[in-house]
Amino acid sequence: MTPRARDTIFALSSGQPPAGIAVVRISGPEARSTLTALCGTLPPPRQASLRGLRGADGELLDRALVLWMPGPRTATGEDLGELHLHGGRAIVAAVLAALATRPGLRMARAGEMTRRAFENGQIDLLQAEGLADLLAAETEAQRRLALRVSDGGLSRHVEEWRQAVVVLSAQLEAALDYADEDDVDLESTAAIRDGARVLAERIAAVLRSPPAERLRDGLRIVLAGRPNVGKSSLLNCLVGREVAIVTDIAGTTRDVIEAPAVLAGLPMIFTDTAGLRDGVCDEVESIGIERASRRIADADIVLWLDEPALAPAGDHIIIVTPKADVATAAREGWRVSARTGEGVEALRTEIVTRARSLLPDPEGIAFNGRQRDLAQKAVSHLSAASREVDVLLVAEELRLCRVAFDSLVGRAGVEDMLDALFGRFCLGK
């Protein structure tokens, strides 16, 4: 894809100063002339060289490593320059100010460098989404999955599926082109329908894997039960810090309290909720109970700190006996004491064990919501093609399947979500 003619952008692409090194990136048709104006002579392409950088008045701004990378084989697909400066605030500010005075240059918007990479065919939409998740990754599992997607792992699977549909479409077109009127080869079209069914089953199997959002946003773990059963104390104990207020007064927690935590490298969001009870309660407590009920319904795992008979139904419920240091009656479930620490580590281990089965494999394939919807559309069209009798309608279903794949990787039909996606990136990325 040939890069489109446009203005030249620049931005600080490293962390905010002060730092040991600050990287300023310049991308666009004026990158070459800008570097020449700053340092006099360009270094050889893709070879870092030490140069003195001077402003328009000839004043020395810094001595820096300069990189010149002619397009289109660059990160953005355009002519690209990088200045590796000393990372002091005054140096960075002076260089950015000097760039801002250059005609045809402007400061890049958030995510604009990566957006140009996408628009110039250097990455597809799946890789861009993976890169956004990689920049936001806080755990090892998040890093591994995001790196796999940003490196093209998911894109390669989608392209393989798309090519399989292209082959099926070509076979169908050949059968139609070379057949006499009303005499299409039934054996070959039956094989095409069977191929569509097999591919639909393969993709559907991938869709059954856990969604990427669980790993990106964190597994939702809700502590629930009646007032004063020990939810807040256990929350503080599980996350290892004082998050919720703990008193002997029933109904201390009146709203949901969220505490992000990482257990065994897995991201989780623990939520303390208002105590659930029937009967008379004030307006604030009623709102808290309503919110608690919604969080319980949406939870991936519920720690139920109450009588087992009162627990919601489902395999995601973990029955917990709190205050085990003072509890006299034996009860099913995990016995824990936030006061003494009894059973807390064992409960953490159980949570981690269950979490691993609910989170996507960082080495596998995981779709986010947008990707899942389009992959499901592809499956629906393939399934329809496998059942359709009219061969012209089979061809149309295969075409619509290809459209879904094109939208998945960003070849078509994604303009309405690009601003939101690239707005997640920082300046200079």
Secondary structure, DSSP 8 states (H G I E B T S, - for coil): -------EEEEE-S-SSSEEEEEEEEESTTHHHHHHHHHSS---TT--EEEEEE-TT--EEEEEEEEEE-SSSSSSSS-EEEEEEEE-HHHHHHHHHHHHTSTTEEE--TTHHHHHHHHTTSS-HHHHHHHHHHHH--SHHHHHHHHHHHTTHHHHHHHHHHHHHHHHHHHHHHHHHSSBTTB--HHHHHHHHHHHHHHHHHHHHHHTS--HHHHHH-EEEEEE-STTSSHHHHHHHHHTS--S---SSTT---S-EEEEEEETTEEEEEEE------S---HHHHHHHHHHHHHHHH-SEEEE-S-GGGS--STTEEEEE--TTT--S--SSEE--TTT-TTHHHHHHHHHHHHHHHS--TTS----HHHHHHHHHHHHHHHHHHH--SHHHHHHHHHHHHHHHHHHHTSSS-HHHHHHHHTTS-TT-
